[in-house]
Amino acid sequence: MELIQNGTFATGEPVYQIAEKNSDGTHTTVVFDPMTKEEAEARLKSMGGTTVEPVEETVSDDSPNYKSMTKLELEAMMREHGVELDRRKSKSELLKEVDAYFAHVLHTPSED
């Protein structure tokens, strides 16, 4: 397992996730939570992995790209994070809520 940088937030801050490298050079995401580099390194270490230099690429198509998700998919993903979305809102409004949630999560100290 290794760290991968999977894009950036609206703030420009890099987003890291934990993935396994496949034999064909692609990655399969293991931990989808968006994290800072420090959070991802700590999480990887707690999983028994070793910290390696992050790979600056996006993961294979099986990783969630929430901007391309439907409103139903957004709702299901956010429920996993304990957040209820109101699908009566436009997709752009829902994406703003999702962005705000993940930006908040990245800047809030974890209770681990």
Phi and psi restraints in degrees (value plus and minus 20) as a CYANA .aco file:
   2 GLU   PHI    -173.0  -133.0
   2 GLU   PSI     145.3   185.3
   3 LEU   PHI    -100.1   -60.1
   3 LEU   PSI     123.0   163.0
   4 ILE   PHI    -150.9  -110.9
   4 ILE   PSI     124.9   164.9
   5 GLN   PHI    -112.4   -72.4
   5 GLN   PSI      99.8   139.8
   6 ASN   PHI    -136.7   -96.7
   6 ASN   PSI      44.0    84.0
   7 GLY   PHI      73.0   113.0
   7 GLY   PSI    -185.6  -145.6
   8 THR   PHI    -159.4  -119.4
   8 THR   PSI     138.7   178.7
   9 PHE   PHI    -102.1   -62.1
   9 PHE   PSI     152.2   192.2
  10 ALA   PHI     -78.0   -38.0
  10 ALA   PSI     -45.1    -5.1
  11 THR   PHI     -96.1   -56.1
  11 THR   PSI     -30.8     9.2
  12 GLY   PHI      72.3   112.3
  12 GLY   PSI     -27.1    12.9
  13 GLU   PHI     -92.1   -52.1
  13 GLU   PSI     114.4   154.4
  14 PRO   PHI     -84.4   -44.4
  14 PRO   PSI     125.2   165.2
  15 VAL   PHI    -127.5   -87.5
  15 VAL   PSI     111.3   151.3
  16 TYR   PHI    -137.2   -97.2
  16 TYR   PSI     127.6   167.6
  17 GLN   PHI    -156.6  -116.6
  17 GLN   PSI     153.5   193.5
  18 ILE   PHI    -133.0   -93.0
  18 ILE   PSI     111.5   151.5
  19 ALA   PHI    -161.4  -121.4
  19 ALA   PSI     142.3   182.3
  20 GLU   PHI    -124.3   -84.3
  20 GLU   PSI     119.3   159.3
  21 LYS   PHI    -105.6   -65.6
  21 LYS   PSI     110.0   150.0
  22 ASN   PHI    -106.8   -66.8
  22 ASN   PSI     141.7   181.7
  23 SER   PHI     -82.3   -42.3
  23 SER   PSI     -44.4    -4.4
  24 ASP   PHI    -108.7   -68.7
  24 ASP   PSI     -13.3    26.7
  25 GLY   PHI      72.0   112.0
  25 GLY   PSI     -29.6    10.4
  26 THR   PHI    -101.9   -61.9
  26 THR   PSI     153.6   193.6
  27 HIS   PHI    -143.6  -103.6
  27 HIS   PSI     126.9   166.9
  28 THR   PHI    -134.3   -94.3
  28 THR   PSI      99.0   139.0
  29 THR   PHI     -87.8   -47.8
  29 THR   PSI     113.3   153.3
  30 VAL   PHI    -122.6   -82.6
  30 VAL   PSI     -61.9   -21.9
  31 VAL   PHI    -139.9   -99.9
  31 VAL   PSI      92.3   132.3
  32 PHE   PHI    -102.8   -62.8
  32 PHE   PSI     -36.4     3.6
  33 ASP   PHI     -76.4   -36.4
  33 ASP   PSI     109.0   149.0
  34 PRO   PHI     -92.7   -52.7
  34 PRO   PSI     111.2   151.2
  35 MET   PHI    -158.8  -118.8
  35 MET   PSI     138.2   178.2
  36 THR   PHI     -93.5   -53.5
  36 THR   PSI     148.4   188.4
  37 LYS   PHI     -80.1   -40.1
  37 LYS   PSI     -63.3   -23.3
  38 GLU   PHI     -83.6   -43.6
  38 GLU   PSI     -63.5   -23.5
  39 GLU   PHI     -83.8   -43.8
  39 GLU   PSI     -62.5   -22.5
  40 ALA   PHI     -85.6   -45.6
  40 ALA   PSI     -60.3   -20.3
  41 GLU   PHI     -83.1   -43.1
  41 GLU   PSI     -63.3   -23.3
  42 ALA   PHI     -84.7   -44.7
  42 ALA   PSI     -61.9   -21.9
  43 ARG   PHI     -84.7   -44.7
  43 ARG   PSI     -63.2   -23.2
  44 LEU   PHI     -82.0   -42.0
  44 LEU   PSI     -63.3   -23.3
  45 LYS   PHI     -82.5   -42.5
  45 LYS   PSI     -60.9   -20.9
  46 SER   PHI     -87.6   -47.6
  46 SER   PSI     -41.1    -1.1
  47 MET   PHI    -108.2   -68.2
  47 MET   PSI     -18.7    21.3
  48 GLY   PHI      68.3   108.3
  48 GLY   PSI     -13.8    26.2
  49 GLY   PHI    -107.5   -67.5
  49 GLY   PSI     153.3   193.3
  50 THR   PHI    -132.0   -92.0
  50 THR   PSI     125.5   165.5
  51 THR   PHI     -96.4   -56.4
  51 THR   PSI     109.4   149.4
  52 VAL   PHI    -145.9  -105.9
  52 VAL   PSI     146.2   186.2
  53 GLU   PHI     -81.6   -41.6
  53 GLU   PSI     115.5   155.5
  54 PRO   PHI     -86.1   -46.1
  54 PRO   PSI     127.4   167.4
  55 VAL   PHI    -110.5   -70.5
  55 VAL   PSI     103.4   143.4
  56 GLU   PHI    -109.6   -69.6
  56 GLU   PSI      64.1   104.1
  57 GLU   PHI    -179.5  -139.5
  57 GLU   PSI     144.4   184.4
  58 THR   PHI    -108.4   -68.4
  58 THR   PSI     135.2   175.2
  59 VAL   PHI     -97.9   -57.9
  59 VAL   PSI     151.0   191.0
  60 SER   PHI     -80.5   -40.5
  60 SER   PSI     150.8   190.8
  61 ASP   PHI     -81.8   -41.8
  61 ASP   PSI     -29.9    10.1
  62 ASP   PHI    -102.3   -62.3
  62 ASP   PSI     -24.1    15.9
  63 SER   PHI    -104.8   -64.8
  63 SER   PSI     128.4   168.4
  64 PRO   PHI     -93.3   -53.3
  64 PRO   PSI     107.8   147.8
  65 ASN   PHI    -132.0   -92.0
  65 ASN   PSI      72.7   112.7
  66 TYR   PHI     -84.7   -44.7
  66 TYR   PSI     -39.9     0.1
  67 LYS   PHI     -89.8   -49.8
  67 LYS   PSI     -42.4    -2.4
  68 SER   PHI    -118.6   -78.6
  68 SER   PSI     -18.8    21.2
  69 MET   PHI     -95.3   -55.3
  69 MET   PSI     134.6   174.6
  70 THR   PHI     -97.3   -57.3
  70 THR   PSI     149.7   189.7
  71 LYS   PHI     -81.9   -41.9
  71 LYS   PSI     -57.7   -17.7
  72 LEU   PHI     -83.9   -43.9
  72 LEU   PSI     -62.7   -22.7
  73 GLU   PHI     -86.4   -46.4
  73 GLU   PSI     -59.7   -19.7
  74 LEU   PHI     -80.5   -40.5
  74 LEU   PSI     -65.0   -25.0
  75 GLU   PHI     -79.7   -39.7
  75 GLU   PSI     -65.3   -25.3
  76 ALA   PHI     -84.8   -44.8
  76 ALA   PSI     -63.1   -23.1
  77 MET   PHI     -82.3   -42.3
  77 MET   PSI     -65.3   -25.3
  78 MET   PHI     -90.8   -50.8
  78 MET   PSI     -48.6    -8.6
  79 ARG   PHI     -80.0   -40.0
  79 ARG   PSI     -54.3   -14.3
  80 GLU   PHI     -83.7   -43.7
  80 GLU   PSI     -41.5    -1.5
  81 HIS   PHI    -121.0   -81.0
  81 HIS   PSI     -11.9    28.1
  82 GLY   PHI      57.7    97.7
  82 GLY   PSI       1.8    41.8
  83 VAL   PHI    -137.3   -97.3
  83 VAL   PSI     109.3   149.3
  84 GLU   PHI    -117.8   -77.8
  84 GLU   PSI     107.1   147.1
  85 LEU   PHI    -120.8   -80.8
  85 LEU   PSI     129.3   169.3
  86 ASP   PHI    -118.3   -78.3
  86 ASP   PSI      83.2   123.2
  87 ARG   PHI     -88.5   -48.5
  87 ARG   PSI     -25.6    14.4
  88 ARG   PHI     -91.4   -51.4
  88 ARG   PSI     -38.3     1.7
  89 LYS   PHI     -97.5   -57.5
  89 LYS   PSI     141.4   181.4
  90 SER   PHI     -89.1   -49.1
  90 SER   PSI     139.0   179.0
  91 LYS   PHI     -81.0   -41.0
  91 LYS   PSI     -59.1   -19.1
  92 SER   PHI     -83.5   -43.5
  92 SER   PSI     -56.6   -16.6
  93 GLU   PHI     -87.3   -47.3
  93 GLU   PSI     -60.8   -20.8
  94 LEU   PHI     -83.9   -43.9
  94 LEU   PSI     -60.7   -20.7
  95 LEU   PHI     -83.7   -43.7
  95 LEU   PSI     -55.1   -15.1
  96 LYS   PHI     -82.7   -42.7
  96 LYS   PSI     -61.6   -21.6
  97 GLU   PHI     -84.3   -44.3
  97 GLU   PSI     -62.5   -22.5
  98 VAL   PHI     -84.4   -44.4
  98 VAL   PSI     -65.8   -25.8
  99 ASP   PHI     -77.6   -37.6
  99 ASP   PSI     -65.6   -25.6
 100 ALA   PHI     -83.4   -43.4
 100 ALA   PSI     -61.4   -21.4
 101 TYR   PHI     -80.4   -40.4
 101 TYR   PSI     -71.4   -31.4
 102 PHE   PHI     -87.7   -47.7
 102 PHE   PSI     -53.7   -13.7
 103 ALA   PHI     -83.4   -43.4
 103 ALA   PSI     -60.8   -20.8
 104 HIS   PHI     -85.9   -45.9
 104 HIS   PSI     -63.9   -23.9
 105 VAL   PHI     -81.0   -41.0
 105 VAL   PSI     -59.9   -19.9
 106 LEU   PHI     -87.6   -47.6
 106 LEU   PSI     -46.5    -6.5
 107 HIS   PHI    -123.7   -83.7
 107 HIS   PSI     -14.5    25.5
 108 THR   PHI    -125.0   -85.0
 108 THR   PSI     104.5   144.5
 109 PRO   PHI     -78.7   -38.7
 109 PRO   PSI     117.1   157.1
 110 SER   PHI     -97.7   -57.7
 110 SER   PSI     139.2   179.2
 111 GLU   PHI    -120.0   -80.0
 111 GLU   PSI       0.5    40.5
